[in-house]
Amino acid sequence: MSKRGDKVTLQKLREVRLAQGKSQTFMAKKLGYKYPSGYANIEMGRTKPSLEKAKQISEILGVDVNELFFEQLLHNMSKTKEVC
């Protein structure tokens, strides 16, 4: 995925979290991180979550994992298929 696609996905992750009034500290605790930076690093793009962590995040936020993390990638893949 392009850097731009990553940025859009991370921005959506942040927007959904904030819209629900959840803090990075709350998310970190729910995900089992010792410090809030564990989750903050995901949201800022410093680390990529495992598929399992992505599923946990989507469950906490009540949003489908594909919509939250893979929407841009799936969109790009469908465009590639049309060209082939």
C-alpha positions as CSV (number, residue, x, y, z in Angstrom):
1,M,0.0,0.0,0.0
2,S,1.2,3.5,-0.7
3,K,2.2,5.9,2.0
4,R,-0.9,8.0,1.1
5,G,-3.1,5.0,1.6
6,D,-1.5,4.3,5.0
7,K,-2.1,7.9,6.0
8,V,-5.8,7.8,5.0
9,T,-6.3,4.6,7.0
10,L,-4.5,5.9,10.1
11,Q,-6.5,9.1,9.9
12,K,-9.7,7.1,9.7
13,L,-8.6,5.1,12.7
14,R,-8.0,8.2,14.7
15,E,-11.3,9.9,13.6
16,V,-13.4,6.8,14.6
17,R,-11.7,6.6,18.0
18,L,-12.2,10.3,18.7
19,A,-15.8,10.2,17.5
20,Q,-16.5,7.6,20.1
21,G,-14.7,9.6,22.9
22,K,-12.1,6.9,23.4
23,S,-8.6,7.9,24.4
24,Q,-5.4,6.4,23.3
25,T,-4.8,5.3,26.9
26,F,-8.2,3.5,26.9
27,M,-7.3,1.7,23.7
28,A,-3.9,0.8,24.9
29,K,-5.3,-0.8,28.1
30,K,-8.0,-2.7,26.2
31,L,-5.3,-4.1,23.9
32,G,-3.1,-5.1,26.7
33,Y,-0.3,-2.6,26.2
34,K,1.6,-1.5,29.3
35,Y,1.9,2.1,28.1
36,P,-0.4,4.3,25.9
37,S,2.5,4.6,23.4
38,G,1.9,1.0,22.4
39,Y,-1.4,2.0,20.8
40,A,-0.3,5.6,19.8
41,N,2.5,4.1,17.7
42,I,0.0,2.2,15.7
43,E,-2.2,5.3,15.1
44,M,0.8,7.4,14.2
45,G,2.1,4.7,11.7
46,R,5.3,4.0,13.6
47,T,4.3,0.3,14.0
48,K,1.9,-1.8,12.0
49,P,-0.6,-3.9,14.0
50,S,-0.7,-7.7,13.6
51,L,-3.9,-9.0,12.1
52,E,-5.0,-10.1,15.5
53,K,-4.4,-6.6,17.0
54,A,-6.3,-5.1,14.0
55,K,-9.2,-7.4,14.7
56,Q,-9.1,-6.4,18.4
57,I,-9.1,-2.7,17.6
58,S,-12.0,-3.1,15.2
59,E,-14.0,-4.9,17.9
60,I,-13.3,-2.3,20.5
61,L,-14.4,0.4,18.0
62,G,-17.3,-1.6,16.6
63,V,-16.1,-1.2,13.0
64,D,-15.4,-3.9,10.5
65,V,-11.7,-4.7,10.3
66,N,-11.7,-4.4,6.5
67,E,-13.4,-1.0,6.6
68,L,-11.0,0.3,9.3
69,F,-7.7,-1.1,8.0
70,F,-8.0,-2.5,4.5
71,E,-10.5,-0.3,2.6
72,Q,-7.9,1.5,0.5
73,L,-6.0,-1.6,-0.3
74,L,-9.1,-3.5,-1.4
75,H,-10.1,-0.5,-3.6
76,N,-6.7,-0.4,-5.2
77,M,-6.7,-4.2,-5.8
78,S,-10.1,-4.0,-7.6
79,K,-8.8,-1.3,-9.9
80,T,-5.8,-3.5,-10.8
81,K,-8.1,-6.4,-11.6
82,E,-10.1,-4.2,-14.0
83,V,-6.9,-3.3,-16.0
84,C,-5.7,-6.9,-16.4
